[in-house]
Amino acid sequence: MITNEFWLDRWKTGRIGFHQEGINPKLVEFWPALPKNSRVLVPLCGKSNDMMWLAEQGYEVTGVELSSLAVIQFLGDNDLTYDTHQEGDLKIHTVNGGLSLRIIEGDYFQFSEDNFDACYDRAAMVAMPDSKRAEYVAHTLKRLSPSACVLLISLQYDGDTQGPPFSIEEDNVPLLWGNHIQKIASENLAQTNLQYKEQGHSTFDESVWRIQP
């Protein structure tokens, strides 16, 4: 059962294989050109440095993360000073200085701000078990303006691996997000990365999807 406690324990024990050091090259390659100060939502952000890249492009970035450890590590690793205040069950960490960046610490499903101009999802949807996935997507779409763009990275793989990250059939992505989402790139990581072959995968497809207004 994937619960909040499951994720908190993963951070506590350092089992964070989902975390990527550096900036995701697919973000840099496929992120749409948006006006400066566009509001960008990063659900289940962990301590991803992708948020630094987005903020450095001049966007107003809001990450949402359950684990206080992840939040503290992200702010510390990047030498960021910040102010914190509480709103209900959520803690809002606002970075000082030139970057427009906030981390909301708490349960993503309790986060209710809306009208974001864009969303970047590298590891959020694939972290959701099948039973929570539709709820996650519906909750995310409610956070976005009607004309928002989404850049989504999904995984589909063979073998006996039990997620997270979970394998999602490609046909299911438009069913969840709506037919206006398009696949713009795909790569079989099992052909380029020994780690996936060693785990018994012959296919470990990482696909990039975009909703473009």
C-alpha positions as CSV (number, residue, x, y, z in Angstrom):
1,M,0.0,0.0,0.0
2,I,1.5,3.4,-1.0
3,T,0.7,5.8,1.8
4,N,2.2,9.1,2.9
5,E,4.1,7.2,5.5
6,F,5.6,5.0,2.7
7,W,7.1,8.1,1.1
8,L,8.2,9.7,4.3
9,D,10.0,6.5,5.2
10,R,11.7,6.3,1.8
11,W,13.2,9.8,2.4
12,K,14.1,9.0,6.0
13,T,16.0,5.9,5.0
14,G,17.6,7.5,1.9
15,R,15.8,5.1,-0.6
16,I,15.3,7.8,-3.2
17,G,16.4,6.2,-6.4
18,F,13.8,8.4,-8.1
19,H,15.8,11.5,-7.4
20,Q,18.0,12.7,-10.3
21,E,21.1,14.8,-9.7
22,G,21.4,17.7,-12.2
23,I,18.8,19.0,-14.6
24,N,16.6,16.6,-16.6
25,P,17.7,17.0,-20.2
26,K,14.2,16.3,-21.4
27,L,13.0,19.3,-19.4
28,V,15.6,21.6,-21.1
29,E,14.8,20.2,-24.6
30,F,11.0,20.1,-24.5
31,W,9.9,22.9,-22.1
32,P,7.7,25.3,-24.0
33,A,8.6,28.9,-24.4
34,L,6.3,30.7,-21.9
35,P,6.2,34.4,-21.0
36,K,8.4,35.4,-18.1
37,N,6.7,35.3,-14.7
38,S,4.4,32.4,-15.8
39,R,3.3,30.4,-12.7
40,V,4.7,26.9,-12.9
41,L,3.5,24.0,-10.6
42,V,5.8,21.1,-9.8
43,P,3.8,18.4,-8.0
44,L,5.6,15.9,-5.7
45,C,8.8,17.8,-6.4
46,G,11.2,16.1,-4.0
47,K,14.5,18.0,-4.0
48,S,14.6,18.2,-7.8
49,N,17.0,20.7,-9.3
50,D,14.7,21.0,-12.2
51,M,12.9,23.6,-10.0
52,M,16.1,25.7,-10.0
53,W,16.3,25.6,-13.8
54,L,12.7,26.7,-14.2
55,A,13.1,29.5,-11.7
56,E,16.3,30.6,-13.5
57,Q,14.3,30.9,-16.7
58,G,12.3,33.7,-15.0
59,Y,9.2,31.7,-14.0
60,E,7.4,31.8,-10.7
61,V,7.9,28.2,-9.5
62,T,5.8,26.4,-6.9
63,G,6.9,22.9,-5.8
64,V,4.7,20.8,-3.6
65,E,6.4,18.1,-1.4
66,L,5.3,15.9,1.5
67,S,8.7,15.2,3.0
68,S,10.3,17.9,5.2
69,L,13.6,16.1,4.7
70,A,13.4,16.6,1.0
71,V,12.5,20.3,1.4
72,I,15.3,21.0,3.8
73,Q,17.8,19.2,1.6
74,F,16.7,21.1,-1.5
75,L,17.0,24.5,0.2
76,G,20.3,23.5,1.9
77,D,21.9,21.9,-1.2
78,N,21.2,25.1,-3.2
79,D,22.3,27.5,-0.4
80,L,18.9,29.2,-0.5
81,T,17.7,31.5,2.3
82,Y,14.0,31.5,2.8
83,D,11.0,32.5,5.0
84,T,8.5,30.0,6.3
85,H,4.9,30.4,7.3
86,Q,2.0,28.0,8.0
87,E,-1.3,28.0,6.1
88,G,-3.6,25.3,7.6
89,D,-1.8,22.0,7.3
90,L,0.7,23.3,4.8
91,K,4.1,25.0,5.4
92,I,5.0,27.6,2.8
93,H,8.8,28.1,2.3
94,T,9.5,31.2,0.1
95,V,13.0,31.6,-1.2
96,N,14.6,35.0,-0.7
97,G,16.7,36.9,-3.3
98,G,16.3,37.0,-7.0
99,L,14.5,33.6,-7.6
100,S,10.8,33.4,-7.6
101,L,10.5,30.0,-5.9
102,R,8.3,28.5,-3.2
103,I,8.2,25.0,-1.8
104,I,4.8,24.0,-0.2
105,E,5.5,21.3,2.4
106,G,2.5,18.9,2.9
107,D,0.0,16.6,1.3
108,Y,-0.4,17.5,-2.4
109,F,-4.1,16.7,-2.2
110,Q,-4.6,19.4,0.4
111,F,-3.0,22.0,-1.8
112,S,-5.8,24.1,-3.4
113,E,-4.2,27.1,-5.2
114,D,-5.2,27.4,-8.8
115,N,-4.7,29.3,-12.0
116,F,-1.2,28.0,-12.7
117,D,0.1,28.7,-16.2
118,A,2.0,25.4,-16.5
119,C,2.8,22.1,-14.8
120,Y,6.0,20.0,-14.9
121,D,5.5,16.4,-13.9
122,R,8.6,14.1,-14.1
123,A,8.0,11.8,-11.2
124,A,4.5,12.5,-9.8
125,M,2.0,10.6,-11.9
126,V,4.3,7.6,-12.1
127,A,4.5,7.6,-8.2
128,M,0.7,7.2,-8.0
129,P,-0.7,3.6,-7.8
130,D,-3.4,2.9,-10.2
131,S,-6.1,3.5,-7.6
132,K,-4.9,7.1,-7.0
133,R,-3.9,8.1,-10.5
134,A,-7.2,9.5,-11.8
135,E,-7.6,11.5,-8.6
136,Y,-4.1,12.9,-8.9
137,V,-4.7,14.0,-12.5
138,A,-8.1,15.5,-11.8
139,H,-6.6,17.4,-8.8
140,T,-3.7,18.7,-10.9
141,L,-5.9,19.9,-13.7
142,K,-8.0,21.8,-11.2
143,R,-4.8,23.7,-10.2
144,L,-4.2,24.9,-13.8
145,S,-5.7,27.7,-15.9
146,P,-7.8,26.6,-18.9
147,S,-5.0,27.6,-21.2
148,A,-2.1,26.0,-19.2
149,C,0.6,23.8,-20.7
150,V,1.8,20.6,-19.2
151,L,5.1,18.8,-19.7
152,L,4.7,15.2,-18.5
153,I,7.2,12.3,-18.4
154,S,5.7,8.8,-18.1
155,L,7.1,5.3,-18.0
156,Q,6.0,2.0,-19.5
157,Y,8.0,-1.1,-18.8
158,D,7.9,-5.0,-18.9
159,G,9.0,-7.4,-16.2
160,D,7.9,-8.1,-12.6
161,T,9.0,-4.8,-11.1
162,Q,6.4,-3.5,-8.6
163,G,6.5,0.3,-8.6
164,P,6.9,3.0,-7.7
165,P,7.7,4.3,-10.2
166,F,4.7,2.5,-11.8
167,S,4.4,1.5,-15.4
168,I,1.5,3.3,-17.1
169,E,0.1,1.9,-20.4
170,E,0.6,4.6,-23.1
171,D,-3.0,4.4,-24.1
172,N,-4.0,5.4,-20.6
173,V,-2.2,8.7,-20.6
174,P,-4.7,10.5,-23.0
175,L,-7.6,8.8,-21.1
176,L,-6.4,10.4,-17.9
177,W,-5.3,13.8,-19.2
178,G,-7.7,14.3,-22.1
179,N,-7.2,13.9,-25.8
180,H,-5.4,17.2,-26.1
181,I,-2.2,15.7,-24.7
182,Q,0.3,14.5,-27.3
183,K,3.4,12.3,-27.1
184,I,6.4,14.3,-28.4
185,A,9.3,11.9,-27.6
186,S,10.0,8.4,-26.4
187,E,13.2,6.5,-25.5
188,N,13.7,2.9,-24.4
189,L,16.1,3.3,-21.5
190,A,16.8,-0.5,-21.3
191,Q,18.8,-0.1,-24.5
192,T,21.0,2.7,-23.2
193,N,21.2,2.0,-19.4
194,L,22.6,-1.2,-18.0
195,Q,20.7,-0.7,-14.7
196,Y,17.3,-1.5,-16.4
197,K,18.6,-4.5,-18.2
198,E,20.0,-5.9,-14.9
199,Q,16.5,-5.4,-13.4
200,G,15.2,-7.7,-16.1
201,H,13.6,-5.2,-18.5
202,S,13.8,-5.5,-22.2
203,T,11.6,-2.3,-22.5
204,F,11.7,0.6,-20.1
205,D,10.1,3.3,-22.2
206,E,10.3,6.9,-21.0
207,S,7.8,9.1,-22.9
208,V,7.5,12.9,-23.0
209,W,4.0,14.3,-23.4
210,R,2.8,17.9,-23.8
211,I,-0.5,19.7,-23.4
212,Q,-0.1,22.8,-25.4
213,P,-2.8,25.5,-25.3
